[in-house]
Amino acid sequence: MSKGKGKTAKKKKPASDRKQYSYKLVLSDTCAVCKTPCARGMNYLARMRQPGAVGKGVPCILTRTYG
């Protein structure tokens, strides 16, 4: 009897080891005075200028950090 090779298990990294970006949420007043305006922030600012608009903020790409 010859012994065959068993299956070798590949080690996978857990998903939690992968670095992810995190962004701070900023409100329309922050977007209004931003020195480097982005399209997402300007669209949010325009929506918030409408009467009765309710917003929770928009992720700012300038505040990106690795988590």
Secondary structure as UniProt FT lines:
FT   HELIX           15..17
FT   STRAND          21..22
FT   STRAND          25..26
FT   HELIX           28..32
FT   HELIX           39..48
FT   TURN            51..52
FT   STRAND          58..59
FT   HELIX           61..63
FT   STRAND          65..66
//
